[in-house]
Amino acid sequence: MKIKEIRALEINELKQKSGELMEELFRLKIRHASGQLESTVMLGRFRKDIARVNTVLKEKEAAN
């Protein structure tokens, strides 16, 4: 996700998106552990997306 897309979301949507990304990261970790994940690049991308969402979420919560 791009930061512009993330900043356009509301607080509730950010919380929901963070949860969805964390669930998907968990699934990817399981696939990686079982040897079914072909590219481990996705793990890093999801971790970075989660960090971006959480950063914007903290900024918006601090502004309110």
Distance bins in CASP14 RR format, pairs under 12 A and 6 or more apart:
PFRMAT RR
TARGET T0000
AUTHOR 0000-0000-0000
RMODE 2
METHOD distances of the structure
MODEL  1
1 7 0 0 0 0 0 1 0 0 0 0 0
1 8 0 0 0 0 0 1 0 0 0 0 0
1 9 0 0 0 0 1 0 0 0 0 0 0
1 13 0 0 0 0 0 1 0 0 0 0 0
1 14 0 0 0 0 0 1 0 0 0 0 0
1 17 0 0 0 0 1 0 0 0 0 0 0
1 18 0 0 0 0 0 1 0 0 0 0 0
1 20 0 0 0 0 0 1 0 0 0 0 0
1 21 0 0 0 0 1 0 0 0 0 0 0
1 45 0 0 0 0 1 0 0 0 0 0 0
1 46 0 0 0 0 0 1 0 0 0 0 0
1 48 0 0 0 0 1 0 0 0 0 0 0
1 49 1 0 1 0 0 0 0 0 0 0 0
1 50 0 0 0 0 1 0 0 0 0 0 0
1 51 0 0 0 0 0 1 0 0 0 0 0
1 52 1 0 0 1 0 0 0 0 0 0 0
1 53 1 0 0 1 0 0 0 0 0 0 0
1 56 0 0 0 0 0 1 0 0 0 0 0
2 8 0 0 0 0 1 0 0 0 0 0 0
2 9 0 0 0 0 0 1 0 0 0 0 0
2 48 0 0 0 0 0 1 0 0 0 0 0
2 49 0 0 0 0 1 0 0 0 0 0 0
2 52 0 0 0 0 1 0 0 0 0 0 0
2 53 0 0 0 0 0 1 0 0 0 0 0
2 56 0 0 0 0 0 1 0 0 0 0 0
3 9 0 0 0 0 0 1 0 0 0 0 0
3 48 0 0 0 0 0 1 0 0 0 0 0
3 49 0 0 0 0 0 1 0 0 0 0 0
3 51 0 0 0 0 0 1 0 0 0 0 0
3 52 1 0 0 1 0 0 0 0 0 0 0
3 53 0 0 0 0 1 0 0 0 0 0 0
3 55 0 0 0 0 1 0 0 0 0 0 0
3 56 1 0 0 1 0 0 0 0 0 0 0
3 59 0 0 0 0 0 1 0 0 0 0 0
4 52 0 0 0 0 0 1 0 0 0 0 0
4 56 0 0 0 0 0 1 0 0 0 0 0
5 13 0 0 0 0 0 1 0 0 0 0 0
5 14 0 0 0 0 0 1 0 0 0 0 0
5 17 0 0 0 0 1 0 0 0 0 0 0
5 49 0 0 0 0 0 1 0 0 0 0 0
5 52 0 0 0 0 1 0 0 0 0 0 0
5 53 0 0 0 0 0 1 0 0 0 0 0
5 56 0 0 0 0 0 1 0 0 0 0 0
6 13 0 0 0 0 1 0 0 0 0 0 0
6 14 1 0 0 1 0 0 0 0 0 0 0
6 17 1 0 0 1 0 0 0 0 0 0 0
6 18 0 0 0 0 0 1 0 0 0 0 0
6 21 0 0 0 0 0 1 0 0 0 0 0
6 48 0 0 0 0 0 1 0 0 0 0 0
6 49 0 0 0 0 1 0 0 0 0 0 0
6 50 0 0 0 0 0 1 0 0 0 0 0
6 51 0 0 0 0 0 1 0 0 0 0 0
6 52 1 0 1 0 0 0 0 0 0 0 0
6 53 1 0 1 0 0 0 0 0 0 0 0
6 54 0 0 0 0 1 0 0 0 0 0 0
6 55 0 0 0 0 1 0 0 0 0 0 0
6 56 1 0 1 0 0 0 0 0 0 0 0
6 57 0 0 0 0 1 0 0 0 0 0 0
6 59 0 0 0 0 0 1 0 0 0 0 0
6 60 0 0 0 0 0 1 0 0 0 0 0
7 13 0 0 0 0 0 1 0 0 0 0 0
7 14 0 0 0 0 1 0 0 0 0 0 0
7 52 0 0 0 0 1 0 0 0 0 0 0
7 53 0 0 0 0 0 1 0 0 0 0 0
7 55 0 0 0 0 0 1 0 0 0 0 0
7 56 1 0 1 0 0 0 0 0 0 0 0
7 57 0 0 0 0 0 1 0 0 0 0 0
7 59 0 0 0 0 1 0 0 0 0 0 0
7 60 0 0 0 0 1 0 0 0 0 0 0
7 63 0 0 0 0 0 1 0 0 0 0 0
8 14 0 0 0 0 0 1 0 0 0 0 0
8 17 0 0 0 0 0 1 0 0 0 0 0
8 56 0 0 0 0 1 0 0 0 0 0 0
8 60 0 0 0 0 0 1 0 0 0 0 0
9 15 0 0 0 0 1 0 0 0 0 0 0
9 16 0 0 0 0 1 0 0 0 0 0 0
9 17 1 0 0 1 0 0 0 0 0 0 0
9 18 0 0 0 0 0 1 0 0 0 0 0
9 20 0 0 0 0 0 1 0 0 0 0 0
9 52 0 0 0 0 0 1 0 0 0 0 0
9 53 0 0 0 0 1 0 0 0 0 0 0
9 56 1 0 0 1 0 0 0 0 0 0 0
9 57 0 0 0 0 1 0 0 0 0 0 0
9 59 0 0 0 0 0 1 0 0 0 0 0
9 60 0 0 0 0 1 0 0 0 0 0 0
10 16 0 0 0 0 1 0 0 0 0 0 0
10 17 0 0 0 0 0 1 0 0 0 0 0
10 56 0 0 0 0 0 1 0 0 0 0 0
10 57 0 0 0 0 0 1 0 0 0 0 0
10 60 0 0 0 0 1 0 0 0 0 0 0
10 61 0 0 0 0 0 1 0 0 0 0 0
10 64 0 0 0 0 0 1 0 0 0 0 0
11 17 0 0 0 0 0 1 0 0 0 0 0
11 18 0 0 0 0 0 1 0 0 0 0 0
11 53 0 0 0 0 0 1 0 0 0 0 0
11 54 0 0 0 0 0 1 0 0 0 0 0
11 56 0 0 0 0 1 0 0 0 0 0 0
11 57 1 0 0 1 0 0 0 0 0 0 0
11 58 0 0 0 0 0 1 0 0 0 0 0
11 59 0 0 0 0 0 1 0 0 0 0 0
11 60 1 0 1 0 0 0 0 0 0 0 0
11 61 1 0 0 1 0 0 0 0 0 0 0
11 62 0 0 0 0 0 1 0 0 0 0 0
11 63 0 0 0 0 1 0 0 0 0 0 0
11 64 1 0 0 1 0 0 0 0 0 0 0
12 18 0 0 0 0 0 1 0 0 0 0 0
12 19 0 0 0 0 0 1 0 0 0 0 0
12 57 0 0 0 0 0 1 0 0 0 0 0
12 60 0 0 0 0 0 1 0 0 0 0 0
12 61 0 0 0 0 0 1 0 0 0 0 0
13 19 0 0 0 0 0 1 0 0 0 0 0
13 20 0 0 0 0 0 1 0 0 0 0 0
13 53 0 0 0 0 1 0 0 0 0 0 0
13 56 0 0 0 0 0 1 0 0 0 0 0
13 57 0 0 0 0 1 0 0 0 0 0 0
13 60 0 0 0 0 0 1 0 0 0 0 0
14 20 0 0 0 0 0 1 0 0 0 0 0
14 21 0 0 0 0 0 1 0 0 0 0 0
14 49 0 0 0 0 0 1 0 0 0 0 0
14 50 0 0 0 0 0 1 0 0 0 0 0
14 52 0 0 0 0 1 0 0 0 0 0 0
14 53 1 0 1 0 0 0 0 0 0 0 0
14 54 0 0 0 0 1 0 0 0 0 0 0
14 55 0 0 0 0 1 0 0 0 0 0 0
14 56 1 0 0 1 0 0 0 0 0 0 0
14 57 1 0 1 0 0 0 0 0 0 0 0
14 58 0 0 0 0 1 0 0 0 0 0 0
14 59 0 0 0 0 1 0 0 0 0 0 0
14 60 1 0 0 1 0 0 0 0 0 0 0
14 61 0 0 0 0 1 0 0 0 0 0 0
15 21 0 0 0 0 0 1 0 0 0 0 0
15 22 0 0 0 0 0 1 0 0 0 0 0
15 50 0 0 0 0 0 1 0 0 0 0 0
15 53 0 0 0 0 1 0 0 0 0 0 0
15 54 0 0 0 0 1 0 0 0 0 0 0
15 56 0 0 0 0 0 1 0 0 0 0 0
15 57 1 0 0 1 0 0 0 0 0 0 0
15 58 0 0 0 0 0 1 0 0 0 0 0
15 60 0 0 0 0 0 1 0 0 0 0 0
15 61 0 0 0 0 1 0 0 0 0 0 0
16 22 0 0 0 0 0 1 0 0 0 0 0
16 23 0 0 0 0 0 1 0 0 0 0 0
16 53 0 0 0 0 1 0 0 0 0 0 0
16 57 0 0 0 0 0 1 0 0 0 0 0
17 23 0 0 0 0 0 1 0 0 0 0 0
17 24 0 0 0 0 0 1 0 0 0 0 0
17 46 0 0 0 0 0 1 0 0 0 0 0
17 49 0 0 0 0 1 0 0 0 0 0 0
17 50 0 0 0 0 1 0 0 0 0 0 0
17 52 0 0 0 0 1 0 0 0 0 0 0
17 53 1 0 1 0 0 0 0 0 0 0 0
17 54 0 0 0 0 1 0 0 0 0 0 0
17 56 0 0 0 0 1 0 0 0 0 0 0
17 57 0 0 0 0 1 0 0 0 0 0 0
18 24 0 0 0 0 0 1 0 0 0 0 0
18 25 0 0 0 0 0 1 0 0 0 0 0
18 46 0 0 0 0 0 1 0 0 0 0 0
18 49 0 0 0 0 1 0 0 0 0 0 0
18 50 1 0 0 1 0 0 0 0 0 0 0
18 51 0 0 0 0 1 0 0 0 0 0 0
18 52 0 0 0 0 1 0 0 0 0 0 0
18 53 1 0 1 0 0 0 0 0 0 0 0
18 54 1 0 0 1 0 0 0 0 0 0 0
18 55 0 0 0 0 0 1 0 0 0 0 0
18 56 0 0 0 0 1 0 0 0 0 0 0
18 57 1 0 0 1 0 0 0 0 0 0 0
18 58 0 0 0 0 0 1 0 0 0 0 0
19 25 0 0 0 0 1 0 0 0 0 0 0
19 26 0 0 0 0 1 0 0 0 0 0 0
19 46 0 0 0 0 0 1 0 0 0 0 0
19 49 0 0 0 0 0 1 0 0 0 0 0
19 50 0 0 0 0 1 0 0 0 0 0 0
19 53 0 0 0 0 1 0 0 0 0 0 0
19 54 0 0 0 0 0 1 0 0 0 0 0
19 57 0 0 0 0 0 1 0 0 0 0 0
20 26 0 0 0 0 0 1 0 0 0 0 0
20 27 0 0 0 0 0 1 0 0 0 0 0
20 46 0 0 0 0 0 1 0 0 0 0 0
20 49 0 0 0 0 0 1 0 0 0 0 0
20 50 0 0 0 0 1 0 0 0 0 0 0
20 53 0 0 0 0 1 0 0 0 0 0 0
21 27 0 0 0 0 0 1 0 0 0 0 0
21 28 0 0 0 0 0 1 0 0 0 0 0
21 42 0 0 0 0 0 1 0 0 0 0 0
21 43 0 0 0 0 0 1 0 0 0 0 0
21 44 0 0 0 0 0 1 0 0 0 0 0
21 45 0 0 0 0 1 0 0 0 0 0 0
21 46 1 0 1 0 0 0 0 0 0 0 0
21 47 0 0 0 0 1 0 0 0 0 0 0
21 48 0 0 0 0 1 0 0 0 0 0 0
21 49 1 0 1 0 0 0 0 0 0 0 0
21 50 1 0 1 0 0 0 0 0 0 0 0
21 51 0 0 0 0 1 0 0 0 0 0 0
21 52 0 0 0 0 1 0 0 0 0 0 0
21 53 1 0 0 1 0 0 0 0 0 0 0
21 54 0 0 0 0 1 0 0 0 0 0 0
21 57 0 0 0 0 0 1 0 0 0 0 0
22 28 0 0 0 0 0 1 0 0 0 0 0
22 29 0 0 0 0 0 1 0 0 0 0 0
22 46 0 0 0 0 1 0 0 0 0 0 0
22 47 0 0 0 0 1 0 0 0 0 0 0
22 49 0 0 0 0 0 1 0 0 0 0 0
22 50 1 0 0 1 0 0 0 0 0 0 0
22 51 0 0 0 0 0 1 0 0 0 0 0
22 53 0 0 0 0 1 0 0 0 0 0 0
22 54 0 0 0 0 1 0 0 0 0 0 0
23 29 0 0 0 0 0 1 0 0 0 0 0
23 30 0 0 0 0 0 1 0 0 0 0 0
23 46 0 0 0 0 0 1 0 0 0 0 0
23 50 0 0 0 0 0 1 0 0 0 0 0
24 30 0 0 0 0 0 1 0 0 0 0 0
24 31 0 0 0 0 0 1 0 0 0 0 0
24 42 0 0 0 0 1 0 0 0 0 0 0
24 43 0 0 0 0 0 1 0 0 0 0 0
24 44 0 0 0 0 0 1 0 0 0 0 0
24 45 0 0 0 0 0 1 0 0 0 0 0
24 46 1 0 0 1 0 0 0 0 0 0 0
24 47 0 0 0 0 0 1 0 0 0 0 0
24 49 0 0 0 0 1 0 0 0 0 0 0
24 50 0 0 0 0 1 0 0 0 0 0 0
25 31 0 0 0 0 0 1 0 0 0 0 0
25 32 0 0 0 0 0 1 0 0 0 0 0
25 37 0 0 0 0 0 1 0 0 0 0 0
25 42 0 0 0 0 1 0 0 0 0 0 0
25 43 1 0 0 1 0 0 0 0 0 0 0
25 44 0 0 0 0 1 0 0 0 0 0 0
25 45 0 0 0 0 1 0 0 0 0 0 0
25 46 1 0 1 0 0 0 0 0 0 0 0
25 47 1 0 0 1 0 0 0 0 0 0 0
25 48 0 0 0 0 0 1 0 0 0 0 0
25 49 0 0 0 0 1 0 0 0 0 0 0
25 50 1 0 0 1 0 0 0 0 0 0 0
25 51 0 0 0 0 0 1 0 0 0 0 0
25 53 0 0 0 0 0 1 0 0 0 0 0
26 32 0 0 0 0 0 1 0 0 0 0 0
26 33 0 0 0 0 0 1 0 0 0 0 0
26 43 0 0 0 0 0 1 0 0 0 0 0
26 46 0 0 0 0 1 0 0 0 0 0 0
26 47 0 0 0 0 0 1 0 0 0 0 0
26 50 0 0 0 0 0 1 0 0 0 0 0
27 33 0 0 0 0 0 1 0 0 0 0 0
27 34 0 0 0 0 0 1 0 0 0 0 0
27 36 0 0 0 0 0 1 0 0 0 0 0
27 37 0 0 0 0 1 0 0 0 0 0 0
27 42 0 0 0 0 0 1 0 0 0 0 0
27 43 0 0 0 0 0 1 0 0 0 0 0
27 46 0 0 0 0 1 0 0 0 0 0 0
28 34 0 0 0 0 0 1 0 0 0 0 0
28 35 0 0 0 0 0 1 0 0 0 0 0
28 36 0 0 0 0 1 0 0 0 0 0 0
28 37 1 0 0 1 0 0 0 0 0 0 0
28 38 0 0 0 0 0 1 0 0 0 0 0
28 39 0 0 0 0 1 0 0 0 0 0 0
28 40 0 0 0 0 1 0 0 0 0 0 0
28 41 0 0 0 0 0 1 0 0 0 0 0
28 42 1 0 1 0 0 0 0 0 0 0 0
28 43 1 0 1 0 0 0 0 0 0 0 0
28 44 0 0 0 0 1 0 0 0 0 0 0
28 45 0 0 0 0 1 0 0 0 0 0 0
28 46 1 0 0 1 0 0 0 0 0 0 0
28 47 0 0 0 0 1 0 0 0 0 0 0
28 49 0 0 0 0 0 1 0 0 0 0 0
28 50 0 0 0 0 0 1 0 0 0 0 0
29 35 0 0 0 0 0 1 0 0 0 0 0
29 36 0 0 0 0 0 1 0 0 0 0 0
29 37 0 0 0 0 1 0 0 0 0 0 0
29 40 0 0 0 0 0 1 0 0 0 0 0
29 42 0 0 0 0 0 1 0 0 0 0 0
29 43 1 0 0 1 0 0 0 0 0 0 0
29 44 0 0 0 0 0 1 0 0 0 0 0
29 46 0 0 0 0 1 0 0 0 0 0 0
29 47 0 0 0 0 0 1 0 0 0 0 0
30 36 0 0 0 0 1 0 0 0 0 0 0
30 37 0 0 0 0 1 0 0 0 0 0 0
30 43 0 0 0 0 0 1 0 0 0 0 0
31 37 1 0 1 0 0 0 0 0 0 0 0
31 38 0 0 0 0 1 0 0 0 0 0 0
31 39 0 0 0 0 0 1 0 0 0 0 0
31 40 0 0 0 0 0 1 0 0 0 0 0
31 42 0 0 0 0 1 0 0 0 0 0 0
31 43 0 0 0 0 1 0 0 0 0 0 0
31 46 0 0 0 0 0 1 0 0 0 0 0
32 38 0 0 0 0 1 0 0 0 0 0 0
32 39 0 0 0 0 1 0 0 0 0 0 0
32 40 1 0 0 1 0 0 0 0 0 0 0
32 41 0 0 0 0 0 1 0 0 0 0 0
32 42 0 0 0 0 1 0 0 0 0 0 0
32 43 1 0 0 1 0 0 0 0 0 0 0
32 44 0 0 0 0 0 1 0 0 0 0 0
32 46 0 0 0 0 0 1 0 0 0 0 0
33 40 0 0 0 0 0 1 0 0 0 0 0
33 43 0 0 0 0 0 1 0 0 0 0 0
37 43 1 0 0 1 0 0 0 0 0 0 0
37 44 0 0 0 0 0 1 0 0 0 0 0
37 46 0 0 0 0 0 1 0 0 0 0 0
39 45 0 0 0 0 1 0 0 0 0 0 0
40 46 0 0 0 0 0 1 0 0 0 0 0
40 47 0 0 0 0 0 1 0 0 0 0 0
41 47 0 0 0 0 0 1 0 0 0 0 0
41 48 0 0 0 0 0 1 0 0 0 0 0
42 48 0 0 0 0 0 1 0 0 0 0 0
42 49 0 0 0 0 0 1 0 0 0 0 0
43 49 0 0 0 0 0 1 0 0 0 0 0
43 50 0 0 0 0 0 1 0 0 0 0 0
44 50 0 0 0 0 1 0 0 0 0 0 0
44 51 0 0 0 0 1 0 0 0 0 0 0
44 52 0 0 0 0 0 1 0 0 0 0 0
45 51 0 0 0 0 0 1 0 0 0 0 0
45 52 0 0 0 0 0 1 0 0 0 0 0
46 52 0 0 0 0 0 1 0 0 0 0 0
46 53 0 0 0 0 0 1 0 0 0 0 0
47 53 0 0 0 0 0 1 0 0 0 0 0
47 54 0 0 0 0 0 1 0 0 0 0 0
48 54 0 0 0 0 0 1 0 0 0 0 0
48 55 0 0 0 0 0 1 0 0 0 0 0
49 55 0 0 0 0 0 1 0 0 0 0 0
49 56 0 0 0 0 0 1 0 0 0 0 0
50 56 0 0 0 0 0 1 0 0 0 0 0
50 57 0 0 0 0 0 1 0 0 0 0 0
51 57 0 0 0 0 0 1 0 0 0 0 0
51 58 0 0 0 0 0 1 0 0 0 0 0
52 58 0 0 0 0 0 1 0 0 0 0 0
52 59 0 0 0 0 0 1 0 0 0 0 0
53 59 0 0 0 0 0 1 0 0 0 0 0
53 60 0 0 0 0 0 1 0 0 0 0 0
54 60 0 0 0 0 0 1 0 0 0 0 0
54 61 0 0 0 0 0 1 0 0 0 0 0
55 61 0 0 0 0 0 1 0 0 0 0 0
55 62 0 0 0 0 0 1 0 0 0 0 0
56 62 0 0 0 0 0 1 0 0 0 0 0
56 63 0 0 0 0 0 1 0 0 0 0 0
57 63 0 0 0 0 0 1 0 0 0 0 0
57 64 0 0 0 0 0 1 0 0 0 0 0
58 64 0 0 0 0 0 1 0 0 0 0 0
END
